[in-house]
Amino acid sequence: MEIKNDRTDVILEQDAHLIHSFSDLESLTHAGARTVISQAEGAYVYNEKGERFLDGMAGLWCVNVGHGRKEIADAVAEQLKTLDYFSTFYNLTHPGAAELAARLTALTPTNLNTVYFGNSGSVANDTAVRILHYYQNRLGNYKKKKILSRIGAYHGSTHLAIALTTPVYRAGWESADEFVHFLSSPCAYHHDADMTGAEFCDFLIDEMVRDIEKIGVENIAAFIAEPIMGAGGVLVPPDGYHNRTAEVCRNYDIKLISDEVVTAFGRLGAMFASETVFNIQPDMITTAKGLSSGYQPISATFLSDEIHEVISAKGNKFLHGMTYSGHPACCAAALANLDIIENEKICEHVLEVGPYFESSLRKLAELDIVGDVRGSHFMMGLEFVRNKDNKQYFDEDVAIGMLVSKHAQARGLIVRPLGAMIVLSPPLILTIKQIDEIYAVLHESITAAISDIKHLLN
Ligand SMILES: Cc1ncc(COP(=O)(O)O)c(C=O)c1O
């Protein structure tokens, strides 16, 4: 893709007025700190000079069907020409929101048949908690409000969603802590004790039960969990964990919210991972990102029939709503995106090619600083350590994830740096050839990083 007029300097001058999300604002003022991405197509994005990068992050875990899908752009344009904006407030609705609600609830586990649309994953999770609090109030359980979350979780950045998120994401900021209790991260690699997977799972379940008993079930509304934690570092729980935590929730009358903001719409080879991959039926599922493949900002909070029945009983009022909930253009993008996922058999493709992606990345474990390669299908992460034998971590100021990611970007691959990790969640349309390209670039980039920091290695 050729771009004749390189406007990088002008854009960066204008960009000085823009606050970037989750960034070190001071460091962005340094020369060369920011990257301008101007165009995209398929699995690739392009800068102002027309240089191509393989988008190993699918934007931000979201461009599941790939960039530049004309079908989605056309559907949005058509929708805006037909009905630009109308709300789903009060008694009002429109065809796109109604069709999307019906199509999505046919894909969720059978107990989830109603949905509330929002415009971000954070809003989807806020909505879930607000609805559950209201549900408990309707049942007279006025104290049953706490949410169990986990170290390593990422549930969003609104004031409530960030409180549900692992504390490292809000260091130095305020948080609505009174609503949240954190359980341990379910990632075996970070657990110091020498346990088998089964023993580690027992440990996590014992802790959950012990903490529930301590806090008192009359104070706990829900347990929120990503099937595989994403932004916390692609943390994969031990086998059986989700079944067992779901059983604990059932036994203690604690609602289970499955945060599928990342894992839905094919990333793990299923439309929704909760039931199909992990064999659980949550009371609520939240999702966003892949719902429209990021083409429009839309999220969804699905409710079980039982919760819906309570909150919609006569005399109750649903006092929750955002101007852009169920925006026609967002619904149109999501519907066109669903068409692509279904017609092009994207889930089947992920099931076929995902294991090759996984095994290619796992080969990188032969390199000296690659301590762990984890994840599933198109949701993977590599964690770097100074010494693999005694799992000696890098000091934060080495910024090893950033170093590897810079080497990768210089070689035409965008990956997400995350502390001592790099994370990959590419578009789901990836080919074997592109997977080989990712492997080769990462091998070179990690080798280059090792050479930069060899004085630190022992
Ligand atoms: C699992 C999960 N939940 C919620 C969110 C928040 O979504 P958003 O950034 O759209 O508010 C994210 C964002 O990355 C996420 O990964």
The ligand as an SDF file (V2000), in Angstrom:
LIG
                    3D

 16 16  0  0  0  0  0  0  0  0999 V2000
  -11.4590   -9.2250   29.3610 C   0  0  0  0  0  0  0  0  0  0  0  0
  -11.7440   -7.7700   29.1760 C   0  0  0  0  0  0  0  0  0  0  0  0
  -12.8190   -7.2280   29.7740 N   0  0  0  0  0  0  0  0  0  0  0  0
  -13.1360   -5.9350   29.6340 C   0  0  0  0  0  0  0  0  0  0  0  0
  -12.3500   -5.1020   28.8820 C   0  0  0  0  0  0  0  0  0  0  0  0
  -12.7130   -3.6580   28.7370 C   0  0  0  0  0  0  0  0  0  0  0  0
  -13.1330   -3.4050   27.4590 O   0  0  0  0  0  0  0  0  0  0  0  0
  -13.1160   -1.8930   26.8940 P   0  0  0  0  0  0  0  0  0  0  0  0
  -11.6930   -1.5260   26.7330 O   0  0  0  0  0  0  0  0  0  0  0  0
  -13.8660   -2.0090   25.6050 O   0  0  0  0  0  0  0  0  0  0  0  0
  -13.8300   -1.0550   27.8750 O   0  0  0  0  0  0  0  0  0  0  0  0
  -11.2280   -5.6090   28.2280 C   0  0  0  0  0  0  0  0  0  0  0  0
  -10.3730   -4.7360   27.4070 C   0  0  0  0  0  0  0  0  0  0  0  0
   -9.3060   -5.0990   26.9810 O   0  0  0  0  0  0  0  0  0  0  0  0
  -10.9010   -6.9710   28.4020 C   0  0  0  0  0  0  0  0  0  0  0  0
   -9.8070   -7.4980   27.8330 O   0  0  0  0  0  0  0  0  0  0  0  0
  1  2  1  0
  2  3  1  0
  2 15  2  0
  3  4  2  0
  4  5  1  0
  5  6  1  0
  5 12  2  0
  6  7  1  0
  7  8  1  0
  8  9  2  0
  8 10  1  0
  8 11  1  0
 12 13  1  0
 12 15  1  0
 13 14  2  0
 15 16  1  0
M  END
$$$$
